[in-house]
Structures are given as structure tokens and as C-alpha cells.
Amino acid sequence: ITKDDNNKDLLYRRDRFDTSFTSFRVTEGTGPAAVTRDYVFGNDYSYLGLGGGSPVVTRDGGRIVAVGSVDDLIFTQTLEPVVSLESSQHGTVKISYSVENRKGNPVSVLVRILLDTALGDQDYAYYELAKSETSSEYDRIEKEKALDIATDFIPPSFFAYDDYENPGTAAYTIQDYSDGALRPYRIAFGHWNNLASTIFDFT
């Protein structure tokens, strides 16, 4: 909440944009003839003849909208503060993505969002996740971990603390389905370098 946060960082800051980024996996066609390509949002793919480059960024009221294109696909990223005092999400920032297909052929698009957590001057966090939809108990993330929707419960929100026993800074992530967004099929917690070393897949 703005009046209480003293403008503390919630993401790690660095001159290079390699700790937090969004990538897309685009598959065109089906079966053995299917072609899959991975793209990092905002990268230039003109050397492949696919276009791309720096997104066009505009301010639309309180929203920041970035639009980039590659291979006849238009990707739009929107960052929007939740300012409604009636909303339980007041004080958070909504991150959303959409894609417009101008290829003339159907495509499947998956998105991966990498957020490198920082809480104030501490460039890591401790996470807690609800154990189930109805549980009031939480699992602590003590080491690198991935959850898959096929076998694990992926909670609609999770929390990050700078210190479990005496938190001075806390943050939380909420998955918002109000506009028809899909539930993530996988979430992962780990050292940013292990996750950032790949465009989409990871170990």
C-alpha cells in the first residue's frame, strides 16, 4: 500500500534487463509439421527476418502500455496500478499480456514471466504458499521448487517476506482471473540465474 511502503523495491534493479523478463512460446501447425519458436518480449529478431525490436511504450491514463511485434504477432504488455479503495488488491500493480495473431494461421501461445524478487535492499525473499484452496496452513519455500498444475496445488496468491520471524517488508502476488485470464500451469521458485539462463524451458 503506497502510504506504507516507503517506495521500497519489490524487484531487483539492474542496468541490464536479464533478471526480470517475459517470454513467449509460439507453436504454429500441429503434429510433426508443427514449428515452435521462443521469443523474449522486446528483443529484436530482424536478423531472422521476423522483425521485432524495442516495444512502443505509451502512457494511457494510469496505465503503461508496451506494444511489440514479431513474425506477424502483436504482443501487448500492460502495467496498471490498482487504485480502487474498494478493491482487496488496492496498492498492487496488475501485469497483463495479450497477443494479436496477424499470421492468417492458428497459433498456440504460452507465456513465461520471470520476476526477480527484491524486498527493499535484500535481493531475495522467503515465500509462503497455501497448502490447498481451503487450507489456512502454508508451505514455506526453503529451496528451489516447481509446482505443476497436473500434480500440485497452485494457489491463487502467495506471499514473500524478508524475514519469516520478524518481517520488515512483505509482498504478495495475486492471480487475477476477472478478465478471463488463464490459471498458470506451472510456477517455479529458484535462483534467478538458473531461470534466466533459458528463454522458456528451465531446469
C-alpha positions as CSV (number, residue, x, y, z in Angstrom):
1,I,0.0,0.0,0.0
2,T,1.6,3.2,-1.2
3,K,1.3,5.2,2.1
4,D,3.1,2.4,4.0
5,D,5.8,1.1,1.6
6,N,8.3,4.0,1.7
7,N,9.0,3.3,-2.1
8,K,10.9,0.1,-1.3
9,D,11.9,-2.0,-4.3
10,L,10.0,-5.2,-4.9
11,L,12.1,-6.3,-7.9
12,Y,15.8,-6.4,-8.2
13,R,17.2,-3.4,-10.1
14,R,20.0,-3.8,-12.7
15,D,21.0,-1.8,-15.8
16,R,20.7,-5.0,-17.9
17,F,17.3,-6.4,-18.4
18,D,18.2,-10.0,-17.8
19,T,16.8,-10.7,-14.3
20,S,13.2,-10.0,-15.0
21,F,11.7,-10.5,-18.4
22,T,8.7,-12.1,-20.2
23,S,9.0,-14.7,-23.0
24,F,6.5,-16.3,-25.3
25,R,6.5,-19.8,-26.9
26,V,4.6,-19.8,-30.2
27,T,3.7,-23.0,-32.0
28,E,2.3,-22.9,-35.5
29,G,0.7,-26.0,-37.0
30,T,0.2,-29.4,-35.4
31,G,1.8,-32.8,-35.4
32,P,5.3,-33.5,-36.9
33,A,5.0,-30.4,-39.1
34,A,4.5,-28.0,-36.1
35,V,7.1,-25.2,-35.8
36,T,7.8,-23.8,-32.3
37,R,9.7,-20.6,-31.6
38,D,10.5,-18.8,-28.4
39,Y,10.7,-15.0,-28.1
40,V,11.7,-12.6,-25.4
41,F,9.4,-9.7,-25.3
42,G,11.1,-6.6,-26.7
43,N,14.0,-8.4,-28.4
44,D,15.0,-7.6,-32.0
45,Y,14.5,-10.6,-34.3
46,S,15.1,-8.8,-37.6
47,Y,18.3,-10.9,-38.1
48,L,15.9,-13.8,-38.6
49,G,13.7,-11.8,-40.9
50,L,11.0,-11.8,-38.2
51,G,11.1,-8.1,-37.1
52,G,10.8,-7.1,-33.5
53,G,12.8,-4.5,-31.6
54,S,12.1,-2.2,-28.8
55,P,8.4,-2.0,-27.9
56,V,6.5,1.2,-28.4
57,V,5.7,2.4,-24.8
58,T,2.8,4.8,-24.1
59,R,1.0,6.1,-21.0
60,D,-2.7,5.6,-21.1
61,G,-4.2,7.3,-18.1
62,G,-2.6,5.5,-15.1
63,R,-1.6,2.5,-17.3
64,I,1.8,1.9,-19.0
65,V,1.3,0.0,-22.3
66,A,4.1,-1.5,-24.3
67,V,3.4,-3.0,-27.7
68,G,5.9,-5.1,-29.6
69,S,5.7,-7.3,-32.7
70,V,7.5,-10.3,-34.2
71,D,6.6,-12.6,-37.0
72,D,3.1,-11.0,-37.6
73,L,2.2,-11.4,-33.9
74,I,1.4,-8.2,-31.8
75,F,2.2,-8.6,-28.1
76,T,0.9,-6.0,-25.6
77,Q,2.1,-5.7,-22.1
78,T,0.0,-3.5,-19.7
79,L,1.1,-2.4,-16.2
80,E,-1.7,-0.9,-14.2
81,P,-1.8,0.2,-10.6
82,V,-5.0,-1.0,-8.7
83,V,-6.2,2.3,-7.2
84,S,-9.8,1.4,-6.2
85,L,-10.0,1.7,-2.4
86,E,-12.9,-0.9,-2.5
87,S,-10.6,-3.5,-4.1
88,S,-8.9,-6.1,-2.0
89,Q,-6.0,-5.7,-4.4
90,H,-5.6,-1.9,-3.7
91,G,-2.0,-0.9,-3.8
92,T,-0.8,-3.6,-6.2
93,V,0.2,-3.4,-9.8
94,K,-1.6,-5.6,-12.4
95,I,0.6,-7.1,-15.1
96,S,-1.2,-8.4,-18.1
97,Y,-0.4,-9.6,-21.6
98,S,-2.3,-10.2,-24.8
99,V,-1.4,-11.3,-28.3
100,E,-3.0,-10.5,-31.7
101,N,-2.4,-13.0,-34.4
102,R,-2.0,-11.5,-37.9
103,K,-0.4,-14.6,-39.5
104,G,-3.6,-16.0,-41.0
105,N,-2.9,-19.3,-39.4
106,P,-3.9,-20.5,-35.9
107,V,-1.1,-20.5,-33.3
108,S,-0.7,-21.7,-29.8
109,V,0.9,-19.1,-27.4
110,L,2.3,-19.8,-23.9
111,V,3.8,-17.0,-21.7
112,R,6.5,-17.2,-19.1
113,I,7.0,-14.3,-16.7
114,L,10.2,-14.1,-14.7
115,L,10.2,-11.8,-11.7
116,D,13.5,-11.4,-9.7
117,T,12.3,-10.6,-6.2
118,A,13.9,-8.0,-4.0
119,L,12.5,-6.6,-0.8
120,G,14.0,-3.3,-0.2
121,D,17.8,-3.7,-0.2
122,Q,17.5,-7.5,0.2
123,D,17.8,-9.2,-3.2
124,Y,15.9,-12.4,-2.2
125,A,12.8,-13.3,-0.3
126,Y,11.2,-16.2,1.6
127,Y,7.9,-17.4,0.2
128,E,4.8,-19.0,1.7
129,L,2.1,-20.7,-0.3
130,A,-1.3,-22.0,0.9
131,K,-1.4,-25.8,1.0
132,S,-4.9,-26.0,-0.6
133,E,-7.9,-24.0,-1.7
134,T,-9.5,-24.2,1.7
135,S,-6.5,-24.6,4.0
136,S,-5.3,-22.0,6.5
137,E,-1.9,-23.7,6.6
138,Y,1.1,-22.6,4.4
139,D,4.1,-24.3,2.9
140,R,7.4,-22.4,3.2
141,I,9.7,-22.5,0.1
142,E,13.0,-23.5,1.6
143,K,14.8,-24.4,-1.6
144,E,14.3,-24.4,-5.4
145,K,10.9,-25.8,-6.2
146,A,8.5,-26.1,-9.1
147,L,4.8,-26.8,-8.9
148,D,2.8,-28.3,-11.8
149,I,-1.0,-27.9,-12.1
150,A,-1.3,-31.6,-13.0
151,T,0.1,-32.8,-9.7
152,D,0.3,-29.9,-7.3
153,F,-2.0,-27.2,-5.9
154,I,-1.0,-23.8,-7.4
155,P,-2.5,-21.2,-5.1
156,P,-4.2,-18.0,-6.4
157,S,-1.9,-15.9,-4.3
158,F,1.4,-16.3,-2.4
159,F,3.5,-14.2,-0.1
160,A,7.1,-13.1,0.2
161,Y,8.9,-11.9,3.3
162,D,12.4,-10.5,4.0
163,D,12.4,-12.5,7.3
164,Y,10.0,-15.2,8.4
165,E,10.1,-14.5,12.1
166,N,10.4,-10.7,12.1
167,P,9.3,-9.4,8.6
168,G,10.1,-5.8,7.9
169,T,9.0,-5.9,4.2
170,A,6.4,-8.2,2.6
171,A,5.0,-8.5,-0.8
172,Y,2.3,-10.7,-2.3
173,T,1.3,-12.0,-5.8
174,I,-2.3,-12.4,-6.8
175,Q,-3.6,-14.2,-9.9
176,D,-6.5,-12.2,-11.3
177,Y,-9.0,-14.1,-13.4
178,S,-11.6,-11.4,-13.6
179,D,-10.9,-10.6,-17.3
180,G,-10.8,-14.3,-18.3
181,A,-7.1,-14.8,-17.8
182,L,-6.0,-18.5,-17.6
183,R,-4.6,-20.0,-14.5
184,P,-0.8,-20.7,-14.6
185,Y,0.0,-24.4,-15.4
186,R,3.4,-24.1,-13.6
187,I,5.2,-21.8,-11.1
188,A,8.8,-22.1,-10.1
189,F,10.9,-20.6,-7.3
190,G,14.7,-20.5,-7.7
191,H,17.9,-18.5,-8.2
192,W,17.3,-16.0,-11.0
193,N,20.4,-17.2,-12.9
194,N,19.1,-20.7,-13.2
195,L,15.8,-19.5,-14.6
196,A,17.1,-16.6,-16.7
197,S,19.7,-18.7,-18.5
198,T,16.9,-20.1,-20.7
199,I,14.3,-18.3,-22.7
200,F,11.3,-20.5,-21.8
201,D,12.2,-24.0,-20.6
202,F,14.3,-24.3,-17.4
203,T,15.9,-26.8,-15.1
